[in-house]
Amino acid sequence: MKTDEQEDSIKRIEIGKRIARAIKLSDFNNTDIAKIMEVSPQSVQQWTNGKTSPKLVQLPKLAKILNVTVSYIILGEENFTAVRQNISASSESSEVTKYLNGLTAEQREEKITEIKDLFLNNIKIMNELNYNNSNHA
């Protein structure tokens, strides 16, 4: 069984891989991203190699620069592509249920946890953005 520290490390590495891939597919390099994000090039390098992750408040700006979603950075596109393909507008909840029921119990629990974490992180991001915007108004 993995420790929380090991799980966090794995998540950081996966986030780093997605950031590195998005940078590679963009018109920017790490130095460009660092300048735009107002961080050091070493910070961006640490993000891409999974040693650290961007702060929650940095994710929307980073996602916009890289033309990806915050969801992609946090969870990876593959976590949502299958769900999107299986959801029809008229039967959204039943399609999600079918998708989740098609997974093993362990996979289902992981997906539900990922979705909850994403939801909570998005709430935190929105609250921090609202707080920062209200302080600059």
Secondary structure, DSSP 8 states (H G I E B T S, - for coil): ---HHHHHHHHHHHHHHHHHHHHHHSS--HHHHHHHHTS-HHHHHHHHTTSS---GGGHHHHHHHHT--HHHHHH-THHHHHHHHH--GGGHHHHHHHHHHTS-HHHHHHHHHHHHHHHHHHHHHHHHHHHHHHHH-
